[in-house]
Amino acid sequence: MEQVLDRWGWARHVTVEATDTISAKGKAAEAVAILTSREIARTLGDVGVPVRVVEDFTSRTEADRVLRDTYDV
């Protein structure tokens, strides 16, 4: 995620934070979106912000796709 945001020039505007499921629920109100695995997305349920599933966090192509979808770019 950070590498894609750097390439876009957005790194200073968007914070990426890795958390556990409980922390993600607690911080959801501060987030624009939560990007996570399918399994964790099911566990989170409705947290008041969009929850986007990322199949492969090591893929820049997928990170770019999910971020574009999230930010409507």
VOMAR-686857 format. One record per atom (N, C-alpha, C): x, y, z; atom name; residue in three letters. Coordinates in nm, 4 decimals. Each point is the difference from the previous one (the first is absolute). Layout:
<x = X&y = Y&z = Z&atom = CA&rest = ALA> .
...
***
This chain:
<x = 0.0820&y = -0.1181&z = 0.0000&atom = N&rest = MET> .
<x = -0.0820&y = 0.1181&z = 0.0000&atom = CA&rest = MET> .
<x = 0.0874&y = 0.1259&z = 0.0000&atom = C&rest = MET> .
<x = 0.0994&y = 0.0024&z = 0.0892&atom = N&rest = GLU> .
<x = 0.0845&y = 0.1178&z = 0.0111&atom = CA&rest = GLU> .
<x = 0.0731&y = 0.0299&z = -0.1301&atom = C&rest = GLU> .
<x = 0.0468&y = -0.1037&z = -0.0686&atom = N&rest = GLN> .
<x = 0.0719&y = 0.0215&z = -0.1253&atom = CA&rest = GLN> .
<x = -0.0904&y = 0.0598&z = -0.1069&atom = C&rest = GLN> .
<x = -0.1219&y = -0.0451&z = -0.0066&atom = N&rest = VAL> .
<x = -0.0947&y = 0.0561&z = -0.0970&atom = CA&rest = VAL> .
<x = -0.0310&y = 0.1455&z = 0.0364&atom = C&rest = VAL> .
<x = -0.0248&y = 0.0257&z = 0.1263&atom = N&rest = LEU> .
<x = -0.0288&y = 0.1373&z = 0.0430&atom = CA&rest = LEU> .
<x = 0.1188&y = 0.0922&z = -0.0270&atom = C&rest = LEU> .
<x = 0.1224&y = -0.0503&z = 0.0204&atom = N&rest = ASP> .
<x = 0.1199&y = 0.0783&z = -0.0331&atom = CA&rest = ASP> .
<x = 0.0025&y = 0.0327&z = -0.1485&atom = C&rest = ASP> .
<x = -0.0268&y = -0.0996&z = -0.0832&atom = N&rest = ARG> .
<x = 0.0010&y = 0.0205&z = -0.1452&atom = CA&rest = ARG> .
<x = -0.1042&y = 0.1023&z = -0.0425&atom = C&rest = ARG> .
<x = -0.1143&y = -0.0006&z = 0.0657&atom = N&rest = TRP> .
<x = -0.1053&y = 0.0974&z = -0.0306&atom = CA&rest = TRP> .
<x = 0.0315&y = 0.1391&z = 0.0542&atom = C&rest = TRP> .
<x = 0.0932&y = 0.0088&z = 0.0937&atom = N&rest = GLY> .
<x = 0.0271&y = 0.1272&z = 0.0671&atom = CA&rest = GLY> .
<x = -0.0983&y = 0.0282&z = 0.1131&atom = C&rest = GLY> .
<x = -0.0650&y = -0.1047&z = 0.0489&atom = N&rest = TRP> .
<x = -0.1026&y = 0.0141&z = 0.1040&atom = CA&rest = TRP> .
<x = 0.0486&y = -0.0416&z = 0.1381&atom = C&rest = TRP> .
<x = 0.1226&y = -0.0466&z = 0.0121&atom = N&rest = ALA> .
<x = 0.0474&y = -0.0583&z = 0.1264&atom = CA&rest = ALA> .
<x = -0.0141&y = 0.0967&z = 0.1171&atom = C&rest = ALA> .
<x = 0.0165&y = 0.1273&z = -0.0234&atom = N&rest = ARG> .
<x = -0.0109&y = 0.0955&z = 0.1119&atom = CA&rest = ARG> .
<x = -0.1452&y = 0.0293&z = 0.0386&atom = C&rest = ARG> .
<x = -0.0937&y = -0.0457&z = -0.0821&atom = N&rest = HIS> .
<x = -0.1422&y = 0.0267&z = 0.0252&atom = CA&rest = HIS> .
<x = -0.0762&y = -0.1205&z = 0.0559&atom = C&rest = HIS> .
<x = 0.0565&y = -0.1191&z = -0.0159&atom = N&rest = VAL> .
<x = -0.0692&y = -0.1234&z = 0.0386&atom = CA&rest = VAL> .
<x = 0.0879&y = -0.0794&z = 0.0956&atom = C&rest = VAL> .
<x = -0.0552&y = -0.0404&z = 0.1116&atom = N&rest = THR> .
<x = 0.0724&y = -0.0809&z = 0.0969&atom = CA&rest = THR> .
<x = -0.0445&y = -0.1452&z = -0.0132&atom = C&rest = THR> .
<x = 0.0970&y = -0.0887&z = -0.0081&atom = N&rest = VAL> .
<x = -0.0272&y = -0.1436&z = -0.0037&atom = CA&rest = VAL> .
<x = 0.0429&y = -0.0568&z = 0.1335&atom = C&rest = VAL> .
<x = -0.0884&y = -0.0755&z = 0.0625&atom = N&rest = GLU> .
<x = 0.0302&y = -0.0569&z = 0.1312&atom = CA&rest = GLU> .
<x = -0.0420&y = -0.1459&z = 0.0029&atom = C&rest = GLU> .
<x = 0.0892&y = -0.0849&z = 0.0449&atom = N&rest = ALA> .
<x = -0.0320&y = -0.1419&z = 0.0168&atom = CA&rest = ALA> .
<x = -0.0507&y = -0.0214&z = 0.1424&atom = C&rest = ALA> .
<x = -0.1160&y = -0.0640&z = 0.0117&atom = N&rest = THR> .
<x = -0.0575&y = -0.0257&z = 0.1326&atom = CA&rest = THR> .
<x = -0.0606&y = -0.1395&z = 0.0041&atom = C&rest = THR> .
<x = -0.0362&y = -0.0397&z = 0.1190&atom = N&rest = ASP> .
<x = -0.0760&y = -0.1239&z = 0.0138&atom = CA&rest = ASP> .
<x = -0.1484&y = 0.0333&z = -0.0172&atom = C&rest = ASP> .
<x = -0.0820&y = -0.1020&z = -0.0026&atom = N&rest = THR> .
<x = -0.1435&y = 0.0183&z = -0.0257&atom = CA&rest = THR> .
<x = -0.0668&y = 0.0895&z = 0.1035&atom = C&rest = THR> .
<x = 0.0273&y = -0.0206&z = 0.1256&atom = N&rest = ILE> .
<x = -0.0636&y = 0.0799&z = 0.1055&atom = CA&rest = ILE> .
<x = 0.0420&y = 0.1463&z = -0.0101&atom = C&rest = ILE> .
<x = 0.1279&y = 0.0247&z = -0.0244&atom = N&rest = SER> .
<x = 0.0476&y = 0.1375&z = -0.0155&atom = CA&rest = SER> .
<x = -0.0619&y = 0.0660&z = -0.1224&atom = C&rest = SER> .
<x = -0.0154&y = -0.0759&z = -0.1080&atom = N&rest = ALA> .
<x = -0.0613&y = 0.0546&z = -0.1211&atom = CA&rest = ALA> .
<x = -0.1426&y = 0.0453&z = 0.0280&atom = C&rest = ALA> .
<x = -0.0743&y = -0.0793&z = 0.0758&atom = N&rest = LYS> .
<x = -0.1366&y = 0.0397&z = 0.0361&atom = CA&rest = LYS> .
<x = 0.0018&y = 0.1290&z = 0.0809&atom = C&rest = LYS> .
<x = 0.0919&y = 0.0093&z = 0.0949&atom = N&rest = GLY> .
<x = 0.0079&y = 0.1183&z = 0.0847&atom = CA&rest = GLY> .
<x = 0.0438&y = 0.1254&z = -0.0725&atom = C&rest = GLY> .
<x = 0.0836&y = -0.0145&z = -0.1028&atom = N&rest = LYS> .
<x = 0.0524&y = 0.1150&z = -0.0734&atom = CA&rest = LYS> .
<x = -0.0804&y = 0.0322&z = -0.1252&atom = C&rest = LYS> .
<x = -0.1012&y = -0.0759&z = -0.0294&atom = N&rest = ALA> .
<x = -0.0761&y = 0.0174&z = -0.1236&atom = CA&rest = ALA> .
<x = -0.0560&y = 0.1410&z = -0.0144&atom = C&rest = ALA> .
<x = -0.0418&y = 0.0609&z = 0.1086&atom = N&rest = ALA> .
<x = -0.0573&y = 0.1344&z = -0.0071&atom = CA&rest = ALA> .
<x = 0.1008&y = 0.1027&z = -0.0493&atom = C&rest = ALA> .
<x = 0.1289&y = -0.0280&z = 0.0168&atom = N&rest = GLU> .
<x = 0.1058&y = 0.0905&z = -0.0451&atom = CA&rest = GLU> .
<x = 0.0411&y = -0.0270&z = -0.1445&atom = C&rest = GLU> .
<x = -0.0481&y = -0.1089&z = -0.0583&atom = N&rest = ALA> .
<x = 0.0464&y = -0.0447&z = -0.1313&atom = CA&rest = ALA> .
<x = -0.0930&y = 0.0436&z = -0.1123&atom = C&rest = ALA> .
<x = 0.0577&y = 0.0109&z = -0.1192&atom = N&rest = VAL> .
<x = -0.0775&y = 0.0207&z = -0.1213&atom = CA&rest = VAL> .
<x = -0.0486&y = -0.1349&z = -0.0507&atom = C&rest = VAL> .
<x = 0.0857&y = -0.1014&z = 0.0181&atom = N&rest = ALA> .
<x = -0.0323&y = -0.1363&z = -0.0421&atom = CA&rest = ALA> .
<x = 0.0927&y = -0.0963&z = 0.0727&atom = C&rest = ALA> .
<x = -0.0407&y = -0.1255&z = 0.0033&atom = N&rest = ILE> .
<x = 0.0840&y = -0.1063&z = 0.0542&atom = CA&rest = ILE> .
<x = 0.0280&y = -0.0964&z = -0.1139&atom = C&rest = ILE> .
<x = 0.1269&y = -0.0248&z = -0.0253&atom = N&rest = LEU> .
<x = 0.0430&y = -0.0954&z = -0.1015&atom = CA&rest = LEU> .
<x = 0.0531&y = -0.1216&z = 0.0723&atom = C&rest = LEU> .
<x = -0.0579&y = -0.1154&z = -0.0285&atom = N&rest = THR> .
<x = 0.0321&y = -0.1192&z = 0.0779&atom = CA&rest = THR> .
<x = -0.0228&y = -0.1266&z = -0.0809&atom = C&rest = THR> .
<x = 0.0280&y = -0.1132&z = 0.0613&atom = N&rest = SER> .
<x = -0.0247&y = -0.1294&z = -0.0648&atom = CA&rest = SER> .
<x = -0.1494&y = -0.0316&z = 0.0043&atom = C&rest = SER> .
<x = -0.0395&y = -0.0933&z = -0.0828&atom = N&rest = ARG> .
<x = -0.1409&y = -0.0405&z = -0.0064&atom = CA&rest = ARG> .
<x = -0.0486&y = -0.0533&z = 0.1348&atom = C&rest = ARG> .
<x = 0.0830&y = -0.0804&z = 0.0659&atom = N&rest = GLU> .
<x = -0.0391&y = -0.0606&z = 0.1271&atom = CA&rest = GLU> .
<x = -0.0220&y = 0.1071&z = 0.1080&atom = C&rest = GLU> .
<x = 0.0893&y = 0.0948&z = 0.0070&atom = N&rest = ILE> .
<x = -0.0142&y = 0.1062&z = 0.1004&atom = CA&rest = ILE> .
<x = -0.1169&y = 0.0908&z = -0.0351&atom = C&rest = ILE> .
<x = -0.0221&y = 0.0244&z = -0.1281&atom = N&rest = ALA> .
<x = -0.1146&y = 0.0820&z = -0.0422&atom = CA&rest = ALA> .
<x = -0.1305&y = -0.0619&z = 0.0494&atom = C&rest = ALA> .
<x = -0.0107&y = -0.1310&z = -0.0098&atom = N&rest = ARG> .
<x = -0.1208&y = -0.0686&z = 0.0499&atom = CA&rest = ARG> .
<x = -0.0148&y = 0.0176&z = 0.1501&atom = C&rest = ARG> .
<x = 0.1105&y = -0.0067&z = 0.0710&atom = N&rest = THR> .
<x = -0.0010&y = 0.0136&z = 0.1454&atom = CA&rest = THR> .
<x = -0.0364&y = 0.1425&z = 0.0422&atom = C&rest = THR> .
<x = 0.0476&y = 0.0985&z = -0.0752&atom = N&rest = LEU> .
<x = -0.0253&y = 0.1393&z = 0.0360&atom = CA&rest = LEU> .
<x = -0.1471&y = 0.0373&z = -0.0094&atom = C&rest = LEU> .
<x = -0.0652&y = -0.0473&z = -0.1037&atom = N&rest = GLY> .
<x = -0.1393&y = 0.0386&z = -0.0197&atom = CA&rest = GLY> .
<x = -0.0104&y = 0.1467&z = -0.0363&atom = C&rest = GLY> .
<x = -0.1076&y = 0.0656&z = 0.0395&atom = N&rest = ASP> .
<x = -0.0224&y = 0.1413&z = -0.0300&atom = CA&rest = ASP> .
<x = 0.0698&y = 0.0851&z = 0.1051&atom = C&rest = ASP> .
<x = 0.1011&y = 0.0743&z = -0.0429&atom = N&rest = VAL> .
<x = 0.0743&y = 0.0857&z = 0.0922&atom = CA&rest = VAL> .
<x = -0.0194&y = 0.1481&z = -0.0321&atom = C&rest = VAL> .
<x = -0.0914&y = 0.0304&z = -0.0913&atom = N&rest = GLY> .
<x = -0.0311&y = 0.1389&z = -0.0300&atom = CA&rest = GLY> .
<x = 0.0848&y = 0.0632&z = -0.1086&atom = C&rest = GLY> .
<x = 0.0997&y = -0.0717&z = -0.0503&atom = N&rest = VAL> .
<x = 0.0818&y = 0.0472&z = -0.1126&atom = CA&rest = VAL> .
<x = 0.0129&y = -0.1158&z = -0.0984&atom = C&rest = VAL> .
<x = 0.0315&y = 0.0304&z = -0.1258&atom = N&rest = PRO> .
<x = 0.0165&y = -0.1096&z = -0.0961&atom = CA&rest = PRO> .
<x = 0.1114&y = -0.0958&z = 0.0420&atom = C&rest = PRO> .
<x = -0.0252&y = -0.1279&z = -0.0172&atom = N&rest = VAL> .
<x = 0.0996&y = -0.1034&z = 0.0252&atom = CA&rest = VAL> .
<x = 0.0317&y = -0.0625&z = -0.1352&atom = C&rest = VAL> .
<x = 0.1251&y = 0.0130&z = -0.0426&atom = N&rest = ARG> .
<x = 0.0432&y = -0.0509&z = -0.1305&atom = CA&rest = ARG> .
<x = 0.0864&y = -0.1235&z = 0.0201&atom = C&rest = ARG> .
<x = -0.0246&y = -0.1011&z = -0.0802&atom = N&rest = VAL> .
<x = 0.0765&y = -0.1243&z = 0.0087&atom = CA&rest = VAL> .
<x = 0.1203&y = 0.0075&z = -0.0935&atom = C&rest = VAL> .
<x = 0.1160&y = -0.0334&z = 0.0551&atom = N&rest = VAL> .
<x = 0.1238&y = -0.0082&z = -0.0767&atom = CA&rest = VAL> .
<x = 0.0436&y = -0.1461&z = 0.0033&atom = C&rest = VAL> .
<x = 0.0084&y = -0.0619&z = -0.1154&atom = N&rest = GLU> .
<x = 0.0378&y = -0.1416&z = -0.0079&atom = CA&rest = GLU> .
<x = 0.1494&y = -0.0193&z = 0.0234&atom = C&rest = GLU> .
<x = 0.0833&y = 0.0935&z = -0.0506&atom = N&rest = ASP> .
<x = 0.1451&y = -0.0150&z = 0.0085&atom = CA&rest = ASP> .
<x = 0.0631&y = 0.1348&z = 0.0346&atom = C&rest = ASP> .
<x = 0.0338&y = 0.0177&z = 0.1263&atom = N&rest = PHE> .
<x = 0.0581&y = 0.1263&z = 0.0450&atom = CA&rest = PHE> .
<x = 0.1407&y = 0.0230&z = -0.0543&atom = C&rest = PHE> .
<x = 0.0632&y = -0.1018&z = -0.0569&atom = N&rest = THR> .
<x = 0.1342&y = 0.0175&z = -0.0563&atom = CA&rest = THR> .
<x = -0.0040&y = 0.0432&z = -0.1460&atom = C&rest = THR> .
<x = -0.1172&y = 0.0033&z = -0.0598&atom = N&rest = SER> .
<x = -0.0146&y = 0.0366&z = -0.1405&atom = CA&rest = SER> .
<x = -0.0272&y = 0.1496&z = -0.0136&atom = C&rest = SER> .
<x = 0.0924&y = 0.0712&z = -0.0619&atom = N&rest = ARG> .
<x = -0.0219&y = 0.1442&z = -0.0240&atom = CA&rest = ARG> .
<x = -0.1183&y = 0.0225&z = -0.0931&atom = C&rest = ARG> .
<x = -0.0169&y = -0.0912&z = -0.0958&atom = N&rest = THR> .
<x = -0.1118&y = 0.0121&z = -0.0935&atom = CA&rest = THR> .
<x = -0.1325&y = -0.0080&z = 0.0747&atom = C&rest = THR> .
<x = -0.0109&y = -0.0950&z = 0.0905&atom = N&rest = GLU> .
<x = -0.1246&y = -0.0130&z = 0.0763&atom = CA&rest = GLU> .
<x = -0.0178&y = 0.1176&z = 0.0949&atom = C&rest = GLU> .
<x = 0.1075&y = 0.0415&z = 0.0659&atom = N&rest = ALA> .
<x = -0.0085&y = 0.1156&z = 0.0893&atom = CA&rest = ALA> .
<x = -0.0477&y = 0.1216&z = -0.0777&atom = C&rest = ALA> .
<x = 0.0542&y = 0.0200&z = -0.1194&atom = N&rest = ASP> .
<x = -0.0414&y = 0.1126&z = -0.0842&atom = CA&rest = ASP> .
<x = -0.1484&y = -0.0104&z = -0.0334&atom = C&rest = ASP> .
<x = -0.0449&y = -0.1198&z = -0.0378&atom = N&rest = ARG> .
<x = -0.1412&y = -0.0205&z = -0.0364&atom = CA&rest = ARG> .
<x = -0.0928&y = 0.0303&z = 0.1170&atom = C&rest = ARG> .
<x = 0.0335&y = -0.0528&z = 0.1171&atom = N&rest = VAL> .
<x = -0.0854&y = 0.0191&z = 0.1176&atom = CA&rest = VAL> .
<x = 0.0001&y = 0.1462&z = 0.0433&atom = C&rest = VAL> .
<x = 0.1155&y = 0.0641&z = -0.0024&atom = N&rest = LEU> .
<x = 0.0050&y = 0.1415&z = 0.0371&atom = CA&rest = LEU> .
<x = -0.0772&y = 0.0860&z = -0.0997&atom = C&rest = LEU> .
<x = 0.0130&y = -0.0300&z = -0.1299&atom = N&rest = ARG> .
<x = -0.0759&y = 0.0760&z = -0.1002&atom = CA&rest = ARG> .
<x = -0.1513&y = -0.0160&z = 0.0231&atom = C&rest = ARG> .
<x = -0.0417&y = -0.1205&z = 0.0303&atom = N&rest = ASP> .
<x = -0.1412&y = -0.0242&z = 0.0271&atom = CA&rest = ASP> .
<x = -0.0445&y = 0.0736&z = 0.1274&atom = C&rest = ASP> .
<x = 0.0838&y = -0.0023&z = 0.1002&atom = N&rest = THR> .
<x = -0.0333&y = 0.0644&z = 0.1278&atom = CA&rest = THR> .
<x = -0.0118&y = 0.1515&z = -0.0142&atom = C&rest = THR> .
<x = 0.0940&y = 0.0593&z = -0.0726&atom = N&rest = TYR> .
<x = 0.0031&y = 0.1459&z = -0.0139&atom = CA&rest = TYR> .
<x = -0.0619&y = 0.0475&z = -0.1309&atom = C&rest = TYR> .
<x = -0.0619&y = -0.0899&z = -0.0774&atom = N&rest = ASP> .
<x = -0.0666&y = 0.0346&z = -0.1247&atom = CA&rest = ASP> .
<x = 0.0933&y = 0.0763&z = -0.0926&atom = C&rest = ASP> .
<x = 0.1214&y = -0.0534&z = -0.0171&atom = N&rest = VAL> .
<x = 0.1011&y = 0.0647&z = -0.0859&atom = CA&rest = VAL> .
<x = -0.0036&y = -0.0643&z = -0.1365&atom = C&rest = VAL> .
***
